Structures are given as structure tokens and as C-alpha cells.
Amino acid sequence: MRRSLTTQSKAVNGRFCSTYEYEGEQFDVCDSARNAMLVNELFADAELTEEDKQQLLPAMLFPDLAAAVEKAGRERFWDMVDSVLWDAMGVDLYGTRGAAGSEEPVFDWDEDAGRIRASLLQAYGVNWDDVAGSMSYDAFLDLVAGLMESGETPLQQAIYYRTAKCPKETKDNREYVEAFRARARHFALRGELPEGDRMAAANNAMASAFASEFAAAGRAVSADE
């Protein structure tokens, strides 16, 4: 995904958009955090066929679909979609980039929705519903990653018990280890999928793209302690 302080965002046809470049042309893409979640749900929807998703996705991404098709040209349109979708949301449309899914997801958008809402409010005073349509997905992910450095929040606590190694039990720490294991069971992700399905699920693909970011933030916090 593209991270830049020079990224330009604006409203186009009443929708929050940022400008992305493909082969020298600029395209307005609806990359709000809320729209990214909707794209996530589209890819993960088992009731929709691939043809259905192919019909729905372009209109979700472009505020002026006809203009985007005309600018890209029909022959290179889907290559452009693949490029801007990767830049805007970290989704590997063709599965050729090899980065998404390279690390185990440490959170789940659905299971952790309440924790994410509460953590954003606790750490930044940000209400998800107030900013979801007016903040880019990559800016939102920067906030989520920053929760690892914002003191103890519900999401940080869940991620800690999912990733930390349980201490070896001794006669002196039995109660602590039992409490640690209980918390690890409580915070464990419930919706794990077989490996083949995991690679195909947009939810895990989008989350795993930032697993390394969470891990790096966690290591930085540990080093400072």
C-alpha cells in the first residue's frame, strides 16, 4: 500500500476519494475506510459468484466509472484495478504479489470490531462512525497500528495474548500461567479458515498485510520497556 504525506484526497460525486497513478494516468479511487470494509465484505461473500463480484467491484472503487474505463481503456482496465486496489487497500486481486498472507493475521475485522471501535475512542478520541467515510483506509490502518504504542487498549490486549509466548510453568508461577492461558483462550480468533480458504479470504488478506506492522510496533514497545 502507498503511504505518503502528499496523497491528495477530495470528494468526487459526493464520495471520499484519493488520487492514484497507473501508467502515467491519475485515477480517483473511493478509498475511505468504510468503503474498504465493504470491499472486504464483497470479496469474502460466499453467496456471490466471481462474476457478481466483478460486476460490483468497479462501481465501488470509482466515483465515475465511465471516466475510469475510458481513461484506462478496456484492454488494461482490470490491470489498472489490480494496481489501484493494491495501492489503496492492500488487496492482491490476481494473487501475484506474494505479500498478502505472508504473516498470520493478528486481528479480525469482524471479531475485533468492538475492540477496534473502543480502542480508537480510548486512544485518540476518534469515533469510528464519524470518520469512517472521510478517512482513507491507509490512514485508518496507521491509527490501528499505532494502537500498539498508545498504552493498553482492548485491541492491544487481545493481540498481546494472541502473539505472546506463554511462560514455562514452574511451581512458583502456576497461577500466573493458568491465568495467561485462560486469557489466551478468551482472546483467540475463532473464525480461522483452512490454509487454502485463508489465502482467498479478503478479510484475512487485508489483515495479514499489516501483521508485520503490528509485530514491529510490539517489538518497539518491548524494547522501550
C-alpha positions in Angstrom: 0.0 0.0 0.0 1.0 3.6 -0.7 2.0 5.7 2.3 2.6 9.3 1.6 2.0 12.7 3.3 1.5 14.1 -0.2 -1.5 11.9 -1.0 -4.4 14.1 -2.2 -7.9 13.3 -1.1 -11.2 15.0 -2.1 -14.9 14.5 -2.6 -15.9 13.3 -6.1 -19.7 12.9 -6.8 -20.2 13.1 -3.0 -17.8 10.2 -2.2 -14.4 10.4 -0.4 -11.6 9.7 -2.9 -7.8 9.8 -3.2 -5.8 10.0 -6.4 -3.8 7.0 -7.6 -1.5 6.7 -10.6 -1.3 3.9 -13.1 0.9 4.1 -16.2 1.1 7.9 -16.1 -2.6 8.4 -15.7 -4.3 9.5 -12.5 -7.5 7.8 -11.2 -9.8 8.9 -8.4 -10.5 5.9 -6.1 -13.0 5.6 -3.3 -10.6 4.5 -0.7 -12.4 5.5 2.5 -12.0 3.2 5.5 -15.7 2.3 5.3 -15.6 1.5 1.6 -12.5 -0.7 2.2 -14.6 -2.7 4.7 -17.3 -3.0 2.1 -14.8 -4.3 -0.5 -13.6 -6.7 2.2 -17.1 -8.0 2.7 -17.6 -8.2 -1.1 -14.6 -10.5 -1.5 -15.5 -12.6 1.5 -19.1 -13.1 0.5 -19.5 -16.8 -0.3 -23.0 -16.3 -1.8 -21.8 -14.1 -4.6 -20.2 -15.6 -7.7 -16.9 -14.3 -9.1 -19.0 -12.8 -12.0 -21.2 -10.9 -9.4 -18.1 -9.5 -7.7 -16.6 -8.5 -11.0 -19.7 -6.5 -11.8 -19.9 -4.8 -8.3 -16.3 -4.0 -7.6 -15.6 -1.3 -10.2 -18.6 0.8 -9.2 -17.5 0.5 -5.5 -14.0 1.7 -6.4 -14.6 4.6 -8.9 -16.8 7.6 -8.3 -17.1 8.0 -12.1 -16.8 4.5 -13.5 -17.3 5.5 -17.2 -14.5 8.0 -16.9 -12.2 5.4 -15.3 -12.9 2.9 -18.1 -12.4 5.5 -20.8 -9.1 6.7 -19.3 -7.7 3.2 -18.7 -9.1 1.6 -21.9 -11.0 -1.6 -21.8 -7.9 -3.8 -22.5 -6.0 -2.6 -19.5 -8.9 -1.7 -17.2 -8.6 -4.7 -14.9 -4.8 -4.4 -14.7 -5.4 -0.8 -13.5 -8.0 -2.1 -11.0 -5.4 -4.6 -9.7 -2.9 -1.8 -9.3 -5.0 0.8 -7.6 -6.7 -1.8 -5.4 -3.3 -2.9 -4.1 -2.2 0.7 -3.6 -5.4 1.7 -1.9 -6.4 -1.3 0.2 -3.6 -3.8 0.0 -5.7 -6.4 -1.8 -3.9 -8.6 -4.3 -6.6 -9.1 -7.0 -4.6 -11.5 -9.1 -2.7 -13.2 -6.2 0.6 -12.5 -7.9 2.3 -10.1 -5.5 3.1 -12.6 -2.8 2.9 -10.2 0.2 -0.7 -10.6 1.5 -1.0 -13.6 3.7 2.8 -13.8 4.3 2.2 -13.5 8.1 -0.6 -14.8 10.3 -3.3 -12.3 10.9 -3.3 -10.9 14.5 -6.8 -9.5 14.4 -10.0 -10.0 12.6 -12.2 -7.1 11.4 -15.4 -8.9 12.4 -14.4 -10.5 15.7 -12.5 -7.4 16.8 -14.9 -4.8 15.6 -16.0 -3.8 19.1 -12.4 -3.7 20.3 -11.3 -1.6 17.4 -14.1 0.9 18.0 -13.4 1.1 21.7 -9.6 1.4 21.2 -9.9 4.2 18.7 -12.1 6.1 21.1 -9.8 5.4 24.1 -6.5 6.2 22.4 -7.4 9.0 20.0 -10.9 10.2 20.9 -12.0 9.0 17.5 -15.5 7.7 16.8 -15.4 5.2 14.0 -18.8 6.2 12.6 -17.7 9.8 12.5 -14.6 9.3 10.4 -15.1 6.0 8.5 -16.4 7.8 5.4 -13.9 10.7 5.5 -10.6 8.9 6.3 -8.6 6.9 3.8 -8.1 3.2 4.6 -4.3 3.5 4.8 -4.7 6.4 7.3 -7.1 4.3 9.3 -4.7 1.4 9.4 -1.9 3.7 10.6 -4.2 4.6 13.5 -4.9 0.9 14.2 -1.2 0.1 14.0 -0.5 3.0 16.3 -2.7 1.4 19.0 0.3 -0.8 19.8 2.1 2.3 21.0 -0.9 4.0 22.7 -0.9 2.4 26.1 -3.1 -0.6 26.9 -6.3 -0.7 24.8 -8.8 -3.6 24.2 -7.2 -4.4 20.8 -3.7 -4.2 22.1 -4.5 -6.6 24.9 -6.2 -9.1 22.5 -3.2 -9.0 20.2 -0.7 -9.4 23.1 -2.4 -12.7 24.2 -2.6 -13.9 20.7 1.1 -13.4 20.0 2.9 -13.6 23.3 4.6 -16.9 24.3 3.2 -18.5 27.4 5.8 -18.7 30.1 7.1 -22.1 31.1 5.2 -23.3 34.1 7.1 -23.8 37.4 5.9 -24.3 40.9 6.3 -20.6 41.6 4.2 -19.3 38.6 1.5 -21.8 38.2 -1.4 -19.4 38.9 0.1 -16.8 36.5 0.5 -19.3 33.8 -3.1 -20.6 34.3 -4.4 -17.0 34.1 -2.3 -16.4 31.0 -3.7 -19.5 29.2 -7.2 -18.5 30.1 -6.8 -15.1 28.6 -5.1 -16.6 25.5 -8.2 -18.8 25.1 -10.5 -15.9 25.6 -8.8 -13.7 23.0 -8.1 -16.4 20.5 -9.5 -15.8 17.0 -12.5 -18.1 16.5 -13.0 -17.9 12.7 -9.8 -19.5 11.5 -10.0 -21.0 8.0 -8.1 -23.8 6.2 -5.0 -22.5 4.6 -6.5 -22.6 1.1 -9.5 -20.6 2.1 -7.4 -18.2 4.2 -5.5 -17.1 1.1 -8.8 -16.5 -0.7 -10.5 -14.6 2.1 -10.1 -10.8 1.7 -10.7 -10.3 5.4 -7.5 -12.3 6.3 -5.6 -11.0 3.3 -6.2 -7.4 4.3 -5.4 -8.1 8.0 -2.3 -10.1 7.4 -0.9 -7.4 5.2 -0.4 -5.4 8.4 0.5 -8.3 10.8 4.2 -7.4 10.4 3.4 -3.7 11.2 1.7 -4.8 14.4 4.7 -7.1 15.2 7.2 -4.3 14.6 5.2 -1.9 16.8 5.0 -4.5 19.5 8.8 -5.1 19.4 9.4 -1.3 19.6 7.2 -1.1 22.7 9.0 -4.1 24.3 12.4 -2.5 23.6 11.4 0.7 25.3 10.2 -1.1 28.5 
